[in-house]
Amino acid sequence: MALDIVTFALLGLVVGTGAALLLPRLFRAPRSLTVLTGMISGLLIGGLARIIMGPDSLLASSLLALVGSGLLVSVLARPDQRSSPLHRAPRHPHHA
């Protein structure tokens, strides 16, 4: 049980930290919010998966914790505020 909890927390921590460090332009929220969202979502989703699938499903629960924390961390991403040299200004209707 303790190994499961540590595994889920570490997987979520890796997802949150990776998102904050590898994609800083997309995650404008404070880095700690992104990391904590990953860790808490990994714990919650992994714990729910373990309860539903049983104690013998550490691999499947870990995979669900990884995917689920990635999905929930992606909610914090703000691609509309990305500053990119390829970003074009919106076209005005009278310039069509």
Secondary structure as GFF3:
##gff-version 3
##sequence-region A 1 96
A	DSSP	alpha_helix	2	22	.	.	.	ID=ss1
A	DSSP	alpha_helix	31	53	.	.	.	ID=ss2
A	DSSP	alpha_helix	58	74	.	.	.	ID=ss3
A	DSSP	three_ten_helix	79	81	.	.	.	ID=ss4
A	DSSP	three_ten_helix	93	95	.	.	.	ID=ss5
###
